[in-house]
Amino acid sequence: MKPTADRPATAPSKADRLALHLRLAEVKQKLGDHAGAFDVVARAAQDSPAELELWDRLSVLANKTHR
């Protein structure tokens, strides 16, 4: 089964899930879906709260989406 926007949590490891979340957020941002990218990065930050890069990225997206 291929991971999708609805199933990134089915990746086998935490590192794999993080990579999938980051890739999905990147694609959503390139498509202009900043709100969608924010949601994906927020889920990733919940799954990996020690990853400071996620919080920085979430802050940038929060400014772009006024969240």
Backbone torsions as a table, in degrees:
resi	resn	phi	psi	omega
1	MET	NA	131.5	179.3
2	LYS	-80.1	134.2	173.5
3	PRO	-65.9	139.9	178.0
4	THR	-132.2	-175.3	178.4
5	ALA	-58.3	-30.2	-178.8
6	ASP	-87.6	-13.6	-173.8
7	ARG	-130.8	31.7	179.6
8	PRO	-66.4	-22.0	-178.9
9	ALA	-73.7	-7.2	179.3
10	THR	-86.0	-0.4	176.3
11	ALA	-62.4	146.0	-171.7
12	PRO	-64.4	-31.1	-177.0
13	SER	-130.9	163.4	178.8
14	LYS	-61.3	-39.8	178.8
15	ALA	-64.5	-39.3	177.9
16	ASP	-66.2	-41.9	178.6
17	ARG	-62.3	-42.0	179.5
18	LEU	-61.3	-45.8	179.1
19	ALA	-61.4	-40.4	178.9
20	LEU	-66.7	-42.5	178.0
21	HIS	-60.8	-45.2	-179.1
22	LEU	-63.9	-40.6	179.2
23	ARG	-66.0	-44.5	179.5
24	LEU	-62.4	-42.0	178.5
25	ALA	-63.2	-39.7	178.3
26	GLU	-61.9	-44.4	179.4
27	VAL	-63.9	-45.9	179.7
28	LYS	-60.8	-40.2	178.9
29	GLN	-64.9	-42.8	179.4
30	LYS	-62.9	-29.8	178.2
31	LEU	-84.4	0.0	178.6
32	GLY	85.7	8.5	179.8
33	ASP	-93.1	74.4	-177.8
34	HIS	-67.4	-35.3	178.2
35	ALA	-65.2	-41.7	177.5
36	GLY	-64.4	-40.6	177.9
37	ALA	-63.9	-40.7	177.3
38	PHE	-58.3	-46.1	-178.6
39	ASP	-61.6	-41.6	-179.9
40	VAL	-66.2	-44.8	-179.5
41	VAL	-67.5	-35.1	177.1
42	ALA	-63.0	-41.7	177.1
43	ARG	-63.6	-41.3	179.0
44	ALA	-63.7	-39.8	-180.0
45	ALA	-66.5	-33.1	175.9
46	GLN	-67.9	-37.8	-178.2
47	ASP	-76.0	-32.5	-177.1
48	SER	-134.0	69.9	-174.3
49	PRO	-65.2	-18.1	-179.7
50	ALA	-82.2	-8.4	-179.7
51	GLU	-80.9	97.3	-175.9
52	LEU	-62.4	-30.4	177.9
53	GLU	-57.9	-36.3	179.8
54	LEU	-64.7	-42.2	-178.8
55	TRP	-67.7	-36.6	176.0
56	ASP	-63.7	-45.8	-179.8
57	ARG	-65.3	-40.1	178.5
58	LEU	-62.6	-38.0	178.1
59	SER	-62.9	-43.6	178.7
60	VAL	-62.6	-45.7	179.8
61	LEU	-66.8	-34.2	177.5
62	ALA	-62.0	-40.9	177.6
63	ASN	-65.1	-39.3	-178.5
64	LYS	-70.7	-29.9	-177.2
65	THR	-103.7	0.4	-179.4
66	HIS	59.0	41.2	178.1
67	ARG	-104.1	NA	NA
